[in-house]
Amino acid sequence: MKKKQNTVEDIKRIADEENVRFLRLMFTDIMGTIKNVEVPVSQLDKVLSNKMMFDGSSIEGFVRIEESDMYLYPDVSTWMVFPWESTHGKVARLICDIYNPDGTPFAGDPRGNLKRALADMESLGFTSFNLGPEPEFFLFKLDEDGKITTDLNDRGGYFDFAPTDLGENCRRDIVLELESLGFEVEASHHEVAPGQHEIDFKYADVIEACDNIQTFKLVVKTIARKHGLHATFMPKPLYGINGSGMHCNMSLFKGEENVFFDENGLMQLSQTAYHFLGGLLKHARAYTAVCNPTVNSYKRLVPGYEAPVYVAWSGRNRSPLVRVPESRGLSTRLELRSVDPSANPYLTMATLLQAGLDGIKNEIDPPQAVDRNIYVMNEEERKEAQIHDLPSTLHNAIKELRKDDVMINALGEHIYVNFVEAKRMEWAAFRQTVSEWEREQYLELY
């Protein structure tokens, strides 16, 4: 997405010309949910002077009631007028950072926390961290009352097209909408599973890329509704078919130079790239709690459905956690394949960046690349190749996170404490639930 360098004057002029009547002041809570405070355009001056206040105690994981006043500081480069007309004029949005009343950044703001990780990166001499995300989603039909069903809208498969892929028109409208909002869409296609789709957009600086992911989710859900469909980013909505991932392609820059590329290096990767990779692999079991943050996430991370299960890397093989795509030069990158689209992108990228930086600081060398299909290796062979399993449940992932100081610091104390407590409660609720599968297996037998 091409970042606009808006000024306050530009925003006021565009709001007037485009008949903007309402402003959505958007931010993301710790769980990754997009929140917004909507105000009439008459409040634009107040918004742009960072004087707009909201009640932080009503947002999960933010603050207690006695310290509820928070301020929204809009990032003027995120100004966007939504093309969806309404009878009351147009709606524009600004993505905001959260600040305390004393003018300091709020420690519980995921976007602000990512900026803290970027400051660590800059202290090591790097200038930018780029992300190219590949989010997948499912389209389900709505019934006559507008309620979500589990009926898929097509029976298509990987790269199928109409008439098998009945989601094609919806997906095409999503792409057109994204392009009208300034996204540079690189690819859009049907994914492996029926009803599953992927839209890839051009990489960007990590803050902008995370903003784009959140905007993307909003657009996908909005356009799907217009087609009588529900778009879900739930990792594994149906048994027996592939789940949805959000592969993250990462690269580190110094000015115009991609520091992961070295023409003379092994596989044309630099020592910096190998150390970053070493950090990604070392901390993988801990950051899985953040990259795969729901009970349902672990139904996707199982053998047989193309999602990674093992901590390993390769240049060719698609079964390991990290793959090195073939492009080199400015496009040299590391692709982490475990992340799913239920993850909070800001927290995910803060942990991945800090994992990689830890690898660089401590010169962590990765183990040998694994170019065989790990799924057909036995336990002894995996052990010999230093291949560990990813956590198999949210409960196990949180246990790993609790043991990793680098990942705890990547989240910061406020976010870490609230995130772990919310996930502990989620696991406890799941553990107490009796599923249909259990009744089918045990009710008659015992």
Rosetta blueprint (number, residue, H / E / L):
1 M L
2 K L
3 K L
4 K L
5 Q L
6 N L
7 T L
8 V H
9 E H
10 D H
11 I H
12 K H
13 R H
14 I H
15 A H
16 D H
17 E H
18 E L
19 N L
20 V E
21 R E
22 F E
23 L E
24 R E
25 L E
26 M E
27 F E
28 T E
29 D L
30 I L
31 M L
32 G L
33 T L
34 I E
35 K E
36 N E
37 V E
38 E E
39 V E
40 P E
41 V H
42 S H
43 Q H
44 L H
45 D H
46 K H
47 V H
48 L H
49 S L
50 N L
51 K L
52 M E
53 M E
54 F E
55 D E
56 G H
57 S H
58 S H
59 I L
60 E L
61 G L
62 F L
63 V L
64 R L
65 I H
66 E H
67 E H
68 S L
69 D E
70 M E
71 Y E
72 L E
73 Y E
74 P E
75 D L
76 V H
77 S H
78 T H
79 W L
80 M E
81 V E
82 F L
83 P L
84 W L
85 E L
86 S L
87 T L
88 H L
89 G L
90 K E
91 V E
92 A E
93 R E
94 L E
95 I E
96 C E
97 D E
98 I E
99 Y E
100 N L
101 P L
102 D L
103 G L
104 T L
105 P E
106 F L
107 A L
108 G L
109 D L
110 P H
111 R H
112 G H
113 N H
114 L H
115 K H
116 R H
117 A H
118 L H
119 A H
120 D H
121 M H
122 E H
123 S H
124 L L
125 G L
126 F L
127 T L
128 S E
129 F E
130 N E
131 L E
132 G E
133 P E
134 E E
135 P E
136 E E
137 F E
138 F E
139 L E
140 F E
141 K E
142 L E
143 D L
144 E L
145 D L
146 G L
147 K L
148 I E
149 T E
150 T E
151 D E
152 L E
153 N L
154 D L
155 R L
156 G L
157 G L
158 Y L
159 F L
160 D L
161 F L
162 A L
163 P L
164 T L
165 D L
166 L L
167 G L
168 E H
169 N H
170 C H
171 R H
172 R H
173 D H
174 I H
175 V H
176 L H
177 E H
178 L H
179 E H
180 S H
181 L L
182 G L
183 F L
184 E L
185 V E
186 E E
187 A E
188 S E
189 H E
190 H E
191 E L
192 V L
193 A L
194 P L
195 G L
196 Q E
197 H E
198 E E
199 I E
200 D E
201 F E
202 K L
203 Y L
204 A E
205 D E
206 V H
207 I H
208 E H
209 A H
210 C H
211 D H
212 N H
213 I H
214 Q H
215 T H
216 F H
217 K H
218 L H
219 V H
220 V H
221 K H
222 T H
223 I H
224 A H
225 R H
226 K H
227 H L
228 G L
229 L E
230 H E
231 A E
232 T E
233 F L
234 M L
235 P L
236 K L
237 P L
238 L L
239 Y L
240 G L
241 I L
242 N L
243 G L
244 S L
245 G L
246 M E
247 H E
248 C E
249 N E
250 M E
251 S E
252 L E
253 F E
254 K E
255 G L
256 E L
257 E E
258 N E
259 V L
260 F L
261 F E
262 D L
263 E L
264 N L
265 G L
266 L H
267 M H
268 Q H
269 L E
270 S L
271 Q H
272 T H
273 A H
274 Y H
275 H H
276 F H
277 L H
278 G H
279 G H
280 L H
281 L H
282 K H
283 H L
284 A H
285 R H
286 A H
287 Y H
288 T H
289 A H
290 V H
291 C H
292 N L
293 P L
294 T L
295 V L
296 N L
297 S H
298 Y H
299 K H
300 R H
301 L L
302 V L
303 P L
304 G L
305 Y L
306 E L
307 A L
308 P L
309 V L
310 Y E
311 V E
312 A L
313 W E
314 S E
315 G L
316 R L
317 N L
318 R L
319 S L
320 P L
321 L L
322 V E
323 R E
324 V L
325 P L
326 E L
327 S L
328 R L
329 G H
330 L H
331 S H
332 T L
333 R L
334 L E
335 E E
336 L E
337 R L
338 S L
339 V L
340 D L
341 P L
342 S L
343 A L
344 N L
345 P H
346 Y H
347 L H
348 T H
349 M H
350 A H
351 T H
352 L H
353 L H
354 Q H
355 A H
356 G H
357 L H
358 D H
359 G H
360 I H
361 K H
362 N L
363 E L
364 I L
365 D L
366 P L
367 P L
368 Q L
369 A L
370 V L
371 D L
372 R L
373 N L
374 I H
375 Y H
376 V H
377 M L
378 N L
379 E H
380 E H
381 E H
382 R H
383 K H
384 E H
385 A L
386 Q L
387 I L
388 H E
389 D E
390 L L
391 P L
392 S L
393 T L
394 L H
395 H H
396 N H
397 A H
398 I H
399 K H
400 E H
401 L H
402 R H
403 K L
404 D L
405 D H
406 V H
407 M H
408 I H
409 N H
410 A H
411 L H
412 G H
413 E H
414 H H
415 I H
416 Y H
417 V H
418 N H
419 F H
420 V H
421 E H
422 A H
423 K H
424 R H
425 M H
426 E H
427 W H
428 A H
429 A H
430 F H
431 R H
432 Q H
433 T L
434 V L
435 S L
436 E H
437 W H
438 E H
439 R H
440 E H
441 Q H
442 Y H
443 L L
444 E L
445 L L
446 Y L
